[in-house]
Amino acid sequence: MLVVERQGSIVIWTIDRPQAKNALDHATLNDLVDAVGEVGRDRTVRAAILTGEGHTFVSGGDLRELRDKTSPQEAERFSDLGWDLTRAMAELAVPIVCALPGPAIGGGAELALACDMRVADLRAKISFKQVRMGVTTAWGTVPRLVSLVGPGTAARLLYASHEVAAAEAKVLGLVDEVTENGLAKATALAWASDIAEGSPRAIADMKKLLRETTATARDVRALERQLFVDTWSGADHSEAVAAYFDRRPAKWQDR
């Protein structure tokens, strides 16, 4: 579920699914799309914060819900839903600060990168685990990642699925600040309060300018969507999901 709070001109979205380590299911993604839309219609909001309840940001997609949804049509639905969300976040007139209380894995890492800024607790880590699950990214992430860390580091993170601790994430540019455990949300709130002091129109226009630096996310969307659908509905993804629940290494097919 998604918890929505309001503190003055700041909206706080908290993904609250502790039983699933805040994994993303269709209902939560739909709630996020609706929440972003509501902020877009509310001219009194000046900034938003996205975080996760407890010691996790988002542990990825909810495999218990998605385990049997392996058809191309279901892959298209999941890809399009995440793309609609991240595009809406990018096009929202107000900045979104991501507060990472802990790990952002797979789809959680994609969601974090869709925010304008990221603050991480020391215990946080970021990992793009997609290839370990036999799939590609799905939500316009690669251009965003390349714009933050460069093509070489992006390749390492995407190909090798390395877990990046908070301190290294700051050095690489994946996060903008690292705090003591438990302080990421408070720091994000302080940043959002500073944002709220600026001209709403000027900030909205500044966000448009910054968004153009990753405009290629739109250009590669068709290819990304097709590759995700192909891999999600393919044999390697089915094997990866089975291996996850069997707690064993996956056995990949040859290219």
C-alpha positions in Angstrom: 0.0 0.0 0.0 1.0 3.6 -0.3 0.7 6.0 2.6 0.2 9.7 1.6 0.9 12.5 4.1 0.9 16.2 3.8 3.2 18.6 5.7 2.4 22.1 4.7 3.3 22.4 1.0 5.2 19.1 0.9 3.6 15.7 0.1 5.2 12.5 1.5 4.6 9.2 -0.2 5.6 6.1 1.8 5.6 2.6 0.3 4.4 0.5 3.2 4.5 -3.2 2.4 6.7 -4.6 5.2 5.5 -8.2 4.6 7.1 -8.0 1.2 10.0 -5.7 2.0 8.2 -3.0 0.1 8.2 -4.9 -3.1 6.2 -3.4 -5.9 2.9 -4.9 -6.9 0.4 -3.6 -9.5 -1.7 -2.0 -6.8 1.2 0.0 -5.3 2.3 1.1 -8.8 -1.3 2.2 -9.6 -1.5 4.0 -6.2 1.8 5.9 -7.1 0.5 6.9 -10.5 -2.7 8.2 -8.9 -0.7 10.0 -6.2 1.6 11.7 -8.7 -1.5 12.8 -10.7 -3.1 14.3 -7.7 0.0 16.4 -6.9 0.0 17.5 -10.5 -3.5 18.9 -10.1 -2.8 20.5 -6.7 -1.0 23.9 -7.3 -0.4 24.3 -3.5 2.2 21.4 -3.5 5.8 22.6 -3.8 7.8 19.4 -3.4 7.3 15.7 -2.9 9.2 13.0 -1.0 9.2 9.3 -1.9 10.4 6.8 0.7 9.8 3.3 2.0 8.6 2.2 5.4 11.1 0.5 7.8 14.7 -0.3 6.7 14.0 -0.9 3.0 13.2 1.4 0.2 11.9 -1.1 -2.4 13.2 -4.7 -2.7 12.1 -5.0 -6.4 9.0 -6.4 -8.0 6.8 -8.6 -6.0 7.6 -12.0 -7.3 4.8 -13.6 -5.4 2.3 -11.6 -7.4 4.3 -11.7 -10.6 5.5 -15.3 -10.5 2.9 -16.6 -12.9 2.4 -13.5 -15.0 4.9 -14.4 -17.7 3.0 -13.8 -21.0 4.0 -11.1 -23.4 0.8 -9.2 -22.7 1.4 -9.3 -18.9 5.0 -8.1 -19.5 3.7 -5.2 -21.6 1.3 -4.3 -18.9 4.0 -4.2 -16.2 6.4 -2.3 -18.4 3.8 0.2 -19.4 2.6 0.8 -15.9 6.1 1.5 -14.6 6.9 3.7 -17.6 3.7 5.7 -17.0 4.7 6.2 -13.4 8.3 7.2 -14.1 7.3 9.5 -17.0 4.7 11.1 -14.8 7.3 11.6 -12.1 9.7 13.2 -14.6 7.0 15.5 -16.0 5.6 16.5 -12.6 6.1 20.3 -12.1 7.4 19.8 -8.6 10.7 18.1 -7.6 10.7 14.7 -6.0 13.3 13.8 -3.3 13.8 10.1 -2.7 14.7 9.1 0.8 16.4 5.7 0.9 16.1 4.1 4.4 17.6 0.9 3.0 18.1 -1.2 -0.1 16.7 -0.2 -3.5 16.9 -3.3 -5.6 15.9 -4.0 -9.3 12.7 -2.1 -9.9 13.3 -0.2 -6.6 16.6 1.1 -8.1 14.7 2.2 -11.2 12.1 4.0 -9.1 14.8 5.8 -7.1 16.5 7.0 -10.3 13.2 8.4 -11.5 13.3 10.9 -8.7 15.1 14.3 -9.0 17.3 13.8 -6.0 18.3 10.9 -3.6 19.2 10.9 0.1 20.4 7.6 1.5 20.9 6.2 5.0 24.3 4.5 5.5 22.6 1.1 5.4 21.1 1.7 2.0 22.4 0.0 -1.1 21.5 0.2 -4.7 21.6 -2.8 -7.1 20.3 -3.3 -10.6 19.5 -7.1 -10.3 17.6 -7.3 -13.6 20.0 -9.6 -15.5 20.1 -11.9 -12.4 16.4 -12.3 -13.0 16.8 -12.8 -16.7 15.3 -9.5 -17.8 16.3 -6.0 -18.9 15.3 -2.7 -17.3 11.8 -1.6 -18.2 11.1 2.0 -17.1 13.4 4.3 -19.1 16.3 3.7 -16.6 19.4 3.3 -18.8 19.6 6.9 -20.1 19.0 8.1 -16.5 21.7 5.9 -15.2 24.2 6.8 -17.9 23.5 10.5 -17.3 24.4 10.1 -13.6 27.4 7.7 -13.7 28.6 7.5 -17.3 28.4 4.6 -19.7 31.3 2.5 -18.3 30.0 2.5 -14.7 26.4 2.0 -16.0 27.6 -1.0 -17.9 29.3 -2.5 -14.8 26.2 -1.9 -12.6 23.8 -3.3 -15.2 25.9 -6.3 -16.4 27.4 -7.4 -13.1 24.5 -6.4 -10.8 27.0 -5.1 -8.2 25.5 -3.9 -5.0 26.6 -0.3 -4.4 26.8 0.7 -0.7 25.6 4.2 0.2 29.1 5.8 0.5 30.1 4.5 -3.0 26.8 5.5 -4.4 27.5 9.1 -3.4 31.0 9.0 -5.0 29.4 7.6 -8.2 26.6 10.1 -8.3 23.8 7.6 -7.7 22.8 9.5 -4.5 23.3 13.1 -3.5 23.7 12.8 0.2 24.4 10.0 2.8 23.1 10.3 6.3 23.3 8.4 9.5 20.7 5.6 9.7 17.2 6.9 10.2 17.9 10.5 9.0 17.4 10.2 5.2 13.7 11.1 5.5 14.4 14.1 7.7 17.1 15.3 5.4 14.8 14.9 2.4 12.2 16.9 4.2 14.7 19.7 4.9 15.6 19.8 1.2 11.9 19.8 0.2 11.4 22.7 2.6 14.2 24.6 0.9 12.6 23.9 -2.5 9.3 25.2 -1.3 10.9 28.6 -0.7 11.6 29.1 -4.4 9.3 30.3 -7.2 7.1 27.4 -8.2 7.1 28.4 -11.9 10.8 28.9 -12.0 11.4 25.5 -10.4 9.0 23.8 -12.8 10.8 25.4 -15.7 14.2 24.4 -14.2 12.9 20.9 -13.9 12.0 20.9 -17.6 15.5 22.0 -18.5 17.0 19.2 -16.4 14.6 16.7 -17.8 16.0 17.4 -21.3 19.4 16.0 -20.2 17.9 12.5 -20.2 15.5 13.1 -23.1 16.9 10.0 -24.8 14.8 8.0 -22.4 11.9 8.7 -24.7 13.9 7.8 -27.8 14.8 4.3 -26.6 11.4 3.5 -25.1 10.2 1.3 -27.9 13.3 -0.8 -27.9 13.4 -1.1 -24.2 9.7 -2.1 -24.0 10.2 -4.8 -26.6 13.4 -6.2 -25.0 11.7 -6.3 -21.6 8.7 -8.1 -23.0 10.9 -10.6 -24.8 13.1 -11.4 -21.8 10.2 -11.3 -19.2 8.3 -13.9 -21.2 11.4 -15.9 -22.0 12.8 -19.1 -20.6 15.6 -17.4 -18.6 13.2 -15.3 -16.6 11.0 -18.3 -15.8 14.2 -20.2 -14.7 15.3 -17.2 -12.5 12.0 -17.0 -10.7 11.9 -20.7 -10.1 15.5 -20.6 -8.8 14.6 -17.7 -6.5 11.9 -19.6 -4.8 13.9 -22.9 -4.8 16.9 -20.9 -3.3 19.4 -22.2 -5.9 21.5 -20.7 -8.7 19.7 -20.2 -12.0 20.7 -22.3 -15.0 20.8 -20.0 -18.0 20.3 -20.9 -21.6 23.0 -20.1 -24.1 22.7 -17.0 -26.1 
